[in-house]
Amino acid sequence: MDNTLCKIRDIYRAIAEFENRFIKMYNLSLNEGMLLCTLLDSGQLTSSEIAETLGLSASNASKVIRSVEDKNLIARLVGKEDKRQMNFVLTPAGKKLITQIKEATYSLPELLEKAIR
């Protein structure tokens, strides 16, 4: 495994550093921010679609959804064809915040800068 594990550790630490700054700036975790971004791109999604898109277990996706919902950044819509089906959409506040986040300029940890550019 030569140096792979150490490189992954460094990337993980850089992501954690970025997330700490992100939380301080927006009061959102990265998963919460990625949920907003996903809904901005998709319009509306079910909880299982959110879990799949974010790569989370159903349980973790539910926690992220609840947290963002409690911040009034997303809302539930009852399915048109199946009333048991819940869909999630951005609220106006959620749209405003994710637009602000997407337009912001960030200083990334150097390792992340190299990885995403």
C-alpha positions in Angstrom: 0.0 0.0 0.0 3.1 2.2 -0.2 1.9 5.7 0.9 -1.8 5.4 -0.1 -3.1 5.2 3.5 -1.1 8.2 4.6 -2.3 10.2 1.5 -5.9 9.3 2.3 -5.4 10.4 5.9 -4.1 13.8 4.7 -7.1 14.2 2.4 -9.5 13.3 5.2 -7.8 15.8 7.5 -8.0 18.5 4.8 -11.8 17.8 4.3 -12.3 17.9 8.1 -10.5 21.3 8.2 -12.7 22.6 5.4 -15.8 21.3 7.0 -15.0 23.0 10.3 -14.7 26.3 8.5 -17.8 25.6 6.5 -19.8 25.0 9.7 -18.6 28.3 11.2 -19.5 30.2 8.1 -22.9 28.7 7.3 -24.0 26.7 10.3 -24.2 23.6 8.0 -22.2 20.4 7.9 -20.8 19.3 4.5 -23.6 16.7 4.2 -26.2 19.4 4.8 -24.6 21.7 2.3 -24.4 18.9 -0.3 -28.1 18.1 0.3 -28.9 21.7 -0.5 -26.7 21.6 -3.6 -28.3 18.4 -4.7 -31.9 19.7 -4.3 -30.9 22.9 -6.2 -29.7 20.7 -9.1 -32.6 18.2 -9.0 -35.6 20.2 -7.9 -37.1 17.6 -5.6 -36.0 14.2 -4.3 -37.2 11.4 -2.0 -35.3 10.5 1.0 -34.0 7.3 -0.7 -32.8 9.4 -3.7 -31.1 11.8 -1.3 -29.3 8.9 0.5 -28.2 7.4 -2.8 -27.0 10.7 -4.2 -25.1 11.7 -1.1 -23.7 8.2 -0.5 -25.3 7.9 2.9 -27.2 5.1 4.7 -30.9 5.7 5.0 -30.5 6.4 8.7 -27.8 9.0 8.1 -29.7 10.6 5.3 -32.7 10.9 7.6 -30.6 12.7 10.2 -29.3 15.1 7.6 -32.7 15.7 6.2 -34.2 16.4 9.6 -31.4 18.8 10.5 -31.8 20.8 7.3 -35.6 20.7 7.7 -35.3 22.0 11.3 -33.3 24.9 9.9 -36.2 25.7 7.5 -34.0 25.2 4.5 -36.0 22.3 2.9 -39.7 21.4 3.0 -41.6 18.1 2.6 -44.1 17.7 -0.2 -46.6 14.8 -0.2 -46.3 12.7 -3.4 -49.0 13.5 -6.0 -49.5 9.9 -7.0 -48.7 8.2 -3.7 -49.7 10.2 -0.7 -47.3 8.1 1.4 -44.3 9.3 -0.6 -42.5 12.3 0.7 -40.4 14.5 -1.6 -38.1 17.2 -0.4 -37.6 20.7 -2.0 -35.6 23.8 -1.1 -37.5 26.5 0.7 -36.8 30.1 -0.4 -34.4 30.4 2.5 -32.6 27.3 1.3 -32.4 28.5 -2.3 -31.0 31.8 -1.0 -28.4 30.1 1.2 -27.2 27.6 -1.4 -26.9 30.3 -4.0 -24.8 32.4 -1.6 -22.6 29.4 -0.9 -22.1 28.5 -4.6 -21.2 32.2 -5.4 -18.7 32.4 -2.5 -15.0 32.2 -2.9 -13.2 29.8 -0.5 -9.6 29.3 0.5 -9.2 25.5 0.4 -6.6 23.5 2.2 -3.8 23.1 -0.4 -4.3 19.3 -0.7 -8.0 19.8 -1.5 -7.3 22.6 -3.9 -5.1 20.2 -5.9 -7.7 17.4 -5.7 -10.7 19.4 -7.0 -9.1 21.8 -9.5 
